[in-house]
Amino acid sequence: MTERLQKIIAAAGICSRRTAEEYLRQGRISVNGEAAALGDKADPEKDRICLDGKEIRPLTEKTY
């Protein structure tokens, strides 16, 4: 299921949604090797999402 990139990044515990939006504006985030823009969506299970060239692995389960 596709979601906005800033939500995926925040859910992975990397940073807040607002900070992720700033990273998108700065061009620091890519999806499948292509620069991402604010408002872009991705599927965290299928797409390769990177911040500064390092892959982001979203949290898939919540542990209590």
MDTraj code that builds the backbone (N, CA, C; nanometers):
import mdtraj as md
import numpy as np

residues = "MET THR GLU ARG LEU GLN LYS ILE ILE ALA ALA ALA GLY ILE CYS SER ARG ARG THR ALA GLU GLU TYR LEU ARG GLN GLY ARG ILE SER VAL ASN GLY GLU ALA ALA ALA LEU GLY ASP LYS ALA ASP PRO GLU LYS ASP ARG ILE CYS LEU ASP GLY LYS GLU ILE ARG PRO LEU THR GLU LYS THR TYR".split()
xyz = np.array([
    [0.0844, -0.1178, 0.0000],
    [0.0000, 0.0000, 0.0000],
    [0.0888, 0.1239, 0.0000],
    [0.0615, 0.2174, -0.0870],
    [0.1441, 0.3371, -0.0938],
    [0.1045, 0.4367, 0.0144],
    [0.2073, 0.5049, 0.0649],
    [0.1889, 0.6091, 0.1655],
    [0.2830, 0.7235, 0.1323],
    [0.2560, 0.8398, 0.1873],
    [0.3453, 0.9529, 0.1665],
    [0.4808, 0.9231, 0.2301],
    [0.5851, 0.9675, 0.1620],
    [0.7204, 0.9372, 0.2076],
    [0.7490, 0.9881, 0.3479],
    [0.7031, 1.1081, 0.3798],
    [0.7332, 1.1622, 0.5126],
    [0.6711, 1.0764, 0.6231],
    [0.5575, 1.0156, 0.5951],
    [0.4933, 0.9278, 0.6931],
    [0.5740, 0.7987, 0.7097],
    [0.6228, 0.7433, 0.5991],
    [0.7033, 0.6209, 0.6034],
    [0.8314, 0.6450, 0.6826],
    [0.8968, 0.7565, 0.6552],
    [1.0238, 0.7877, 0.7216],
    [1.0027, 0.8106, 0.8708],
    [0.8977, 0.8824, 0.9060],
    [0.8680, 0.9067, 1.0476],
    [0.8331, 0.7763, 1.1182],
    [0.7572, 0.6891, 1.0526],
    [0.7195, 0.5613, 1.1127],
    [0.8407, 0.4708, 1.1329],
    [0.9458, 0.4907, 1.0542],
    [1.0681, 0.4121, 1.0687],
    [1.1538, 0.4624, 1.1845],
    [1.1129, 0.5742, 1.2432],
    [1.1865, 0.6275, 1.3576],
    [1.3072, 0.7100, 1.3199],
    [1.3170, 0.7515, 1.1950],
    [1.4314, 0.8299, 1.1481],
    [1.4226, 0.9736, 1.1981],
    [1.3059, 1.0341, 1.1827],
    [1.2846, 1.1728, 1.2217],
    [1.1342, 1.2000, 1.2219],
    [1.0978, 1.3239, 1.2513],
    [0.9569, 1.3615, 1.2481],
    [0.9107, 1.3806, 1.1034],
    [0.7813, 1.3884, 1.0844],
    [0.7274, 1.4132, 0.9495],
    [0.7751, 1.5473, 0.8950],
    [0.7771, 1.6485, 0.9793],
    [0.8199, 1.7819, 0.9352],
    [0.9670, 1.7823, 0.8931],
    [1.0498, 1.7109, 0.9679],
    [1.1913, 1.7014, 0.9310],
    [1.2057, 1.6232, 0.8010],
    [1.1269, 1.5178, 0.7837],
    [1.1299, 1.4403, 0.6599],
    [1.0895, 1.5275, 0.5410],
    [0.9931, 1.6168, 0.5612],
    [0.9534, 1.7094, 0.4542],
    [1.0708, 1.7988, 0.4156],
    [1.1472, 1.8421, 0.5136],
    [1.2642, 1.9264, 0.4849],
    [1.3694, 1.8462, 0.4077],
    [1.3906, 1.7207, 0.4466],
    [1.4842, 1.6357, 0.3731],
    [1.4398, 1.6181, 0.2281],
    [1.3094, 1.6055, 0.2060],
    [1.2573, 1.5941, 0.0695],
    [1.2857, 1.7219, -0.0094],
    [1.2652, 1.8367, 0.0523],
    [1.2920, 1.9647, -0.0152],
    [1.4406, 1.9783, -0.0507],
    [1.5270, 1.9245, 0.0359],
    [1.6719, 1.9321, 0.0155],
    [1.7227, 1.8291, -0.0848],
    [1.6359, 1.7371, -0.1277],
    [1.6751, 1.6357, -0.2245],
    [1.7569, 1.5229, -0.1643],
    [1.7437, 1.5009, -0.0351],
    [1.8226, 1.3982, 0.0344],
    [1.7574, 1.2606, 0.0321],
    [1.6342, 1.2511, -0.0170],
    [1.5608, 1.1250, -0.0170],
    [1.5393, 1.0782, -0.1605],
    [1.5611, 0.9480, -0.1819],
    [1.5368, 0.8913, -0.3139],
    [1.4516, 0.7657, -0.3006],
    [1.3801, 0.7362, -0.4070],
    [1.2979, 0.6146, -0.4135],
    [1.3390, 0.5406, -0.5405],
    [1.3861, 0.4187, -0.5221],
    [1.4317, 0.3362, -0.6345],
    [1.5340, 0.4094, -0.7211],
    [1.6226, 0.4849, -0.6562],
    [1.7298, 0.5533, -0.7273],
    [1.6933, 0.6878, -0.7872],
    [1.5688, 0.7287, -0.7764],
    [1.5225, 0.8561, -0.8313],
    [1.4983, 0.9547, -0.7173],
    [1.5369, 1.0798, -0.7369],
    [1.5134, 1.1824, -0.6353],
    [1.3632, 1.1955, -0.6100],
    [1.3274, 1.2037, -0.4827],
    [1.1869, 1.2152, -0.4448],
    [1.1526, 1.3608, -0.4170],
    [1.0250, 1.3934, -0.4283],
    [0.9767, 1.5292, -0.4032],
    [0.8675, 1.5252, -0.2976],
    [0.8438, 1.6384, -0.2382],
    [0.7385, 1.6502, -0.1381],
    [0.6051, 1.6098, -0.2009],
    [0.5323, 1.5221, -0.1340],
    [0.4039, 1.4744, -0.1846],
    [0.4124, 1.3403, -0.2545],
    [0.5345, 1.2933, -0.2829],
    [0.5499, 1.1626, -0.3469],
    [0.5074, 1.0517, -0.2519],
    [0.4645, 0.9424, -0.3112],
    [0.4231, 0.8260, -0.2332],
    [0.5083, 0.7062, -0.2737],
    [0.5141, 0.6084, -0.1830],
    [0.5892, 0.4864, -0.2109],
    [0.5262, 0.3722, -0.1326],
    [0.5602, 0.2523, -0.1716],
    [0.5181, 0.1330, -0.0989],
    [0.6409, 0.0832, -0.0231],
    [0.6412, 0.0936, 0.1090],
    [0.7604, 0.0567, 0.1858],
    [0.8003, -0.0903, 0.1734],
    [0.7082, -0.1750, 0.1321],
    [0.7403, -0.3166, 0.1173],
    [0.7985, -0.3495, -0.0195],
    [0.7777, -0.2611, -0.1181],
    [0.8239, -0.2890, -0.2542],
    [0.9332, -0.1926, -0.3002],
    [0.9290, -0.0674, -0.2558],
    [1.0209, 0.0342, -0.3043],
    [1.1440, 0.0464, -0.2145],
    [1.2554, 0.0872, -0.2742],
    [1.3790, 0.1108, -0.1996],
    [1.3864, 0.2604, -0.1695],
    [1.3710, 0.2952, -0.0428],
    [1.3698, 0.4343, 0.0014],
    [1.5021, 0.4618, 0.0720],
    [1.5735, 0.5669, 0.0284],
    [1.7048, 0.5979, 0.0846],
    [1.7111, 0.7426, 0.1317],
    [1.7835, 0.7630, 0.2409],
    [1.8147, 0.8961, 0.2927],
    [1.9653, 0.9088, 0.2884],
    [2.0151, 1.0055, 0.2147],
    [2.1589, 1.0255, 0.1973],
    [2.2285, 0.8985, 0.1501],
    [2.1618, 0.8219, 0.0641],
    [2.2195, 0.7021, 0.0065],
    [2.2090, 0.5771, 0.0922],
    [2.1553, 0.5885, 0.2136],
    [2.1406, 0.4729, 0.3021],
    [1.9951, 0.4305, 0.3048],
    [1.9729, 0.3020, 0.2840],
    [1.8362, 0.2514, 0.2765],
    [1.7651, 0.2616, 0.4110],
    [1.6400, 0.3025, 0.4047],
    [1.5538, 0.3110, 0.5226],
    [1.4712, 0.1841, 0.5283],
    [1.4760, 0.1178, 0.6406],
    [1.3977, -0.0036, 0.6605],
    [1.2850, 0.0295, 0.7561],
    [1.1636, 0.0436, 0.7065],
    [1.0498, 0.0778, 0.7926],
    [1.0198, -0.0305, 0.8947],
    [0.9708, 0.0111, 1.0091],
    [0.9275, -0.0836, 1.1099],
    [0.8040, -0.1552, 1.0565],
    [0.8029, -0.2859, 1.0649],
    [0.6893, -0.3607, 1.0109],
    [0.5947, -0.4069, 1.1200],
    [0.6452, -0.4200, 1.2417],
    [0.5594, -0.4644, 1.3519],
    [0.5810, -0.3746, 1.4707],
    [0.4773, -0.3585, 1.5488],
    [0.4902, -0.2858, 1.6748],
    [0.5085, -0.3892, 1.7859],
    [0.6082, -0.3685, 1.8665],
    [0.6291, -0.4568, 1.9800],
    [0.5995, -0.3812, 2.1061],
    [0.5339, -0.4449, 2.1978],
    [0.4956, -0.3791, 2.3222],
    [0.5730, -0.4356, 2.4368],
])
top = md.Topology()
chain = top.add_chain()
for i, resn in enumerate(residues, 1):
    res = top.add_residue(resn, chain, resSeq=i)
    for name in ("N", "CA", "C"):
        top.add_atom(name, md.element.get_by_symbol(name[0]), res)
traj = md.Trajectory(xyz[None], top)
